[in-house]
Amino acid sequence: MSQNTAPRAPQAASGGTGASSGTLFAGVLMVVIGILDILQGIAAIAEDDVYTRVGDYVFKFDLTSWGWIHLILGILVALAGAGILKGSEWGRMGGITLASLNVIAQFLFLPYHPWWALFSMAISIFVIWALATDDTSFRKSGVA
């Protein structure tokens, strides 16, 4: 015996205050990258022997100043990630901006820690993509 059922209508996206799955993952990644940038900055500030220069690059900065840059950027990235997890629009726009700044900072930090800088740049590019392609905030405001 077979049972015929009517096809279900597609369900609309929920208009809740939480983030969608890609944005939620991007928020978690931003918090993690922010915390790791904070630790990277503390290591560069506290002990200059932790990082050694690999190769000779055009961009030469003092390692202590790089530590302060990573510390401040890490705090801001973690705060933006928390804002994204709360579903705020400022967190999303700040997340795109700060992830872009993190890509630039990690590119310039390549001589000191190349593998971690490449990994962090890849994560930041994914975060930018996830935040830029999520249109749930547009649906909430009635733009789309």
C-alpha positions as CSV (number, residue, x, y, z in Angstrom):
1,M,0.0,0.0,0.0
2,S,1.4,3.4,-0.9
3,Q,0.5,6.7,0.7
4,N,0.1,9.8,-1.3
5,T,1.0,13.0,0.4
6,A,0.9,16.5,-0.9
7,P,4.2,18.2,-1.6
8,R,5.4,20.5,1.1
9,A,5.9,24.2,0.3
10,P,9.4,25.4,0.7
11,Q,9.9,27.0,4.1
12,A,11.0,30.6,4.3
13,A,14.2,31.4,6.1
14,S,13.7,32.2,9.7
15,G,13.9,35.8,10.6
16,G,15.3,35.2,14.1
17,T,18.1,37.2,15.6
18,G,20.7,34.4,15.3
19,A,23.1,34.1,12.4
20,S,22.8,31.5,9.6
21,S,25.1,28.5,9.6
22,G,27.9,30.1,7.4
23,T,27.8,33.3,9.3
24,L,27.8,31.4,12.6
25,F,30.9,29.5,11.6
26,A,32.5,32.7,10.4
27,G,31.8,34.2,13.8
28,V,33.3,31.3,15.6
29,L,36.4,31.4,13.4
30,M,36.8,35.1,14.0
31,V,36.7,34.6,17.8
32,V,39.3,31.8,17.5
33,I,41.5,33.8,15.1
34,G,41.2,36.8,17.3
35,I,42.4,34.8,20.4
36,L,45.2,33.3,18.4
37,D,46.3,36.8,17.1
38,I,46.2,38.0,20.7
39,L,48.5,35.2,21.8
40,Q,50.7,35.8,18.7
41,G,51.0,39.4,19.7
42,I,51.8,38.7,23.3
43,A,54.5,36.3,22.2
44,A,56.0,38.9,19.9
45,I,55.9,41.6,22.6
46,A,57.2,39.5,25.5
47,E,60.0,37.6,23.8
48,D,61.6,38.6,20.6
49,D,63.4,35.3,20.3
50,V,60.2,33.4,19.7
51,Y,60.1,34.5,16.0
52,T,63.0,34.4,13.7
53,R,63.1,36.1,10.3
54,V,62.9,33.7,7.3
55,G,64.4,35.3,4.3
56,D,64.9,38.9,3.4
57,Y,61.7,40.7,2.5
58,V,61.0,44.3,1.5
59,F,58.6,44.9,4.5
60,K,60.8,45.2,7.6
61,F,59.2,46.2,10.9
62,D,60.3,45.8,14.5
63,L,58.9,42.6,16.0
64,T,57.7,44.4,19.1
65,S,55.6,46.7,17.0
66,W,54.2,43.7,15.1
67,G,53.3,42.3,18.5
68,W,51.2,45.3,19.4
69,I,49.6,45.3,16.0
70,H,48.6,41.7,16.3
71,L,47.4,42.2,19.9
72,I,45.1,45.1,19.1
73,L,43.9,43.6,15.8
74,G,43.2,40.3,17.7
75,I,41.1,42.0,20.3
76,L,39.1,43.8,17.6
77,V,38.6,40.6,15.6
78,A,37.4,38.7,18.6
79,L,35.0,41.4,19.5
80,A,33.6,41.5,15.9
81,G,33.3,37.7,16.0
82,A,31.3,38.0,19.2
83,G,29.1,40.6,17.5
84,I,28.6,38.3,14.6
85,L,27.5,35.5,16.9
86,K,24.9,37.9,18.4
87,G,23.6,38.6,14.9
88,S,24.4,42.3,14.8
89,E,24.9,44.1,11.6
90,W,27.9,46.1,12.9
91,G,29.6,42.8,13.7
92,R,29.1,41.6,10.2
93,M,30.4,44.8,8.5
94,G,33.2,45.1,11.1
95,G,34.0,41.4,10.5
96,I,34.5,41.9,6.8
97,T,36.7,45.0,7.4
98,L,38.8,43.4,10.2
99,A,39.2,40.1,8.3
100,S,40.5,42.1,5.4
101,L,42.9,43.9,7.7
102,N,44.0,40.6,9.1
103,V,44.8,39.3,5.6
104,I,47.0,42.3,5.1
105,A,48.7,42.1,8.5
106,Q,49.4,38.4,8.1
107,F,50.8,38.9,4.6
108,L,53.2,41.5,6.0
109,F,54.0,39.0,8.9
110,L,55.1,36.3,6.4
111,P,58.8,36.6,7.1
112,Y,58.3,35.8,10.8
113,H,55.9,32.9,10.7
114,P,55.1,31.8,7.1
115,W,52.9,28.8,7.6
116,W,50.7,30.3,10.3
117,A,50.4,33.5,8.3
118,L,49.2,31.6,5.2
119,F,46.7,29.6,7.3
120,S,45.4,32.7,9.0
121,M,45.0,34.4,5.6
122,A,43.0,31.5,4.2
123,I,40.7,31.5,7.3
124,S,40.2,35.3,7.0
125,I,39.4,35.0,3.3
126,F,36.7,32.3,4.1
127,V,35.3,34.6,6.8
128,I,35.1,37.5,4.3
129,W,33.3,35.2,1.8
130,A,30.9,33.9,4.4
131,L,30.0,37.3,5.7
132,A,29.7,38.9,2.3
133,T,27.4,36.2,0.8
134,D,25.0,35.9,3.7
135,D,21.8,37.8,2.9
136,T,19.7,37.0,6.0
137,S,20.3,40.5,7.3
138,F,18.9,41.9,4.0
139,R,15.8,39.8,4.4
140,K,15.3,41.0,7.9
141,S,15.4,44.6,6.9
142,G,13.2,44.1,3.8
143,V,15.9,45.1,1.2
144,A,15.8,41.9,-0.8
